[in-house]
Amino acid sequence: MKTRLLKSLKLFLSFFLFVTFANLYSQPPAPLGRIYDQAHQQSFVLYSDGMMVQDGNPMNKGMAYRDPSGMMYLRLPAANPYQKAFFLDYNRNVIEIDYIMGARIIGYSDIQPPPNPMVNYTPPQYNPNVGIQTANGFEPLPNQIIDINNPYGDLMITNEQTAKNCYDQSVGFNGTLDRQKFGDCMVENMAGKKENEIYNCVKNASTPEEQALCLVGTMGGANERRISASLLKCYKQYGTDYSKYPLCLAGESSDPELQKLLSCVQQQGSYGQVSFMNTAMCYGASKLNMNTEAQIVVQCAVTSGGQPYVFAGCAGGQLMARELDKCLTIGVGGDSGCFGKNNDIIKGLNKIGSELQNQFGPNNDIVKTWNTTVHDIQYGPGNNHEAVKVIRNIGNEVGKAGNNISKEIKKVLPKIKW
């Protein structure tokens, strides 16, 4: 009995001390200042917990949150924040944004916001001597992503049967070949998943902004896909009227990466320089897959304007354009048609194999790997992207010297030029 009484006393004492210290150290929300809505002749007190309470009408209250777009400091309570919303900007102005009328200043505040987090866009520096040779001419690359030690990209190739399937699927009832459909089918089967996503971003985009946002999602990780999708939704709704983006993003959580991406695209527009490469450098190239093969594919896709033959001829290596031309002028397969017995790409790869053998001997591991990989590409079941990577890696390893091997590799593999 005595033990039970002692335990009860300890429990009561512990609870008493907890309540005492909680009351001692917990402080009620402190007022941060006032927000004055001059258009509606009312003012509110903003508290440290985000609560806003109208002066003289304490029942009219609501929570303020950080603006998800980052363009404003706080999103203030509103009945329908997707159509008409109120904000406190970084200059202490109270802003009303209407989805039809746009933005206007309706008041002010004595609350001091933190520094504006939006980035100060600086156009990147491009190396005029290093870049990609495209159908539109030489396209230089930003200095910070150039890797001259790995200049080669991925070969684009497929087998005869796949080419025949694409051809048959693209012939209409009147026997006429739908060249666009055939080209798209060939790109889909010759390129890898990521390359096709890049090509489709460009083909389906109608403006540089739409293209840049789509490519950020394609080249980045899960977060880039999410934030680029959110901004593309806003772009389809409001275009380049960025003043209304806080309405579109009202349901988003505050994300510094989304705010940075929006700021990068918005500020580029003021320079008239909206592009994926500029956006990538502003947003952070390290967050995106910007290796050599990706750089080649992006620049080729952007300059192709979504034309499959232009894209493949640029991104697939010098011999790819010749091979696709044979598809359209001679046909597919056989002795003379594209991807048949006299496939220019396979002949080029075999010639590289001969040069490698002359240089290193028939029993060298590089020579054996090269010949096996070329055989897999030629006779394997469809496009073999692991084999393509082997070809690219060997090209980077042995293609730097100014010898016959290097000359032949340059004829076949896509390459960054300097």
CORWOUR-V895182 format. One record per pair of residues at least 24 apart in sequence whose ideal C-beta (glycine too) atoms are under 7 Angstrom apart, sorted by the first residue. I is the first residue (numbers start at 1). J is the second residue. Records with the same first field share a line. If there is no record, write none. Layout:
I = J / J
This chain:
32 = 111
33 = 109 / 110 / 111
34 = 109 / 110
35 = 88 / 94 / 107 / 109 / 111
36 = 94 / 107 / 108 / 109
37 = 94 / 106 / 107
38 = 106 / 107
39 = 96 / 106 / 107
46 = 111
52 = 76 / 77
66 = 254
67 = 246
68 = 249 / 252 / 253 / 254 / 255
69 = 245 / 246 / 249 / 259 / 262
70 = 117 / 118 / 259 / 262 / 263
71 = 245 / 246
72 = 246
73 = 113
75 = 246 / 250
81 = 247 / 250
82 = 247 / 250
83 = 247
85 = 246 / 247 / 250
87 = 246
88 = 113
90 = 116
97 = 243 / 244 / 246 / 247
99 = 244 / 247
102 = 243 / 244
103 = 243
117 = 256 / 259
118 = 259 / 263
119 = 260 / 263 / 264 / 282
121 = 264 / 267 / 268 / 282
123 = 271 / 273 / 278
124 = 278 / 281
129 = 418
130 = 416 / 418
131 = 416 / 417
132 = 296 / 299 / 300 / 416
133 = 417
134 = 299 / 300 / 303 / 314
135 = 303 / 304 / 310 / 314
136 = 303
139 = 299 / 303
141 = 295
142 = 277 / 281
144 = 281 / 285
145 = 285 / 290 / 295
147 = 292
148 = 418
150 = 292 / 396
151 = 292 / 396 / 415 / 416
152 = 292 / 392 / 395 / 396 / 399 / 413 / 414 / 415
153 = 292 / 293 / 296 / 392 / 413 / 414 / 415
154 = 192 / 293 / 388 / 389 / 392
155 = 316 / 317 / 388 / 391 / 392 / 412 / 413
156 = 190 / 191 / 312 / 315 / 316 / 317 / 320
157 = 190 / 345 / 377 / 383
158 = 186 / 189 / 190 / 339 / 382 / 383
159 = 339 / 382
160 = 332 / 333 / 339 / 340
162 = 189 / 382
163 = 327 / 332 / 333 / 338 / 339
164 = 332 / 333
167 = 332
179 = 328
180 = 308
183 = 308 / 309
184 = 308
186 = 308 / 312 / 324
187 = 308 / 311 / 312
189 = 382 / 383
190 = 312 / 316 / 383
192 = 385
195 = 297
198 = 297 / 298 / 301
199 = 301 / 311
202 = 301 / 302 / 304 / 306
203 = 306
208 = 274 / 275
209 = 235 / 240 / 265 / 274
210 = 235
211 = 276
212 = 265 / 274 / 275 / 276 / 279
213 = 265
215 = 276 / 298
216 = 261 / 279 / 283 / 288
219 = 288 / 289 / 290 / 294
220 = 287 / 288
223 = 257
224 = 287
227 = 255 / 257 / 258 / 261
228 = 261
230 = 258
231 = 261 / 262
240 = 269
242 = 266
276 = 302
292 = 416
293 = 392
295 = 416
296 = 414 / 416
315 = 414
316 = 414
317 = 412 / 413 / 414
318 = 411
319 = 344 / 345 / 348 / 411 / 412
320 = 345
345 = 412
346 = 374 / 378
348 = 408 / 411 / 412
349 = 374 / 412
350 = 374
351 = 408
352 = 405 / 408 / 409 / 412
355 = 404 / 405 / 408
356 = 405
359 = 405
366 = 394 / 398
369 = 394
370 = 394
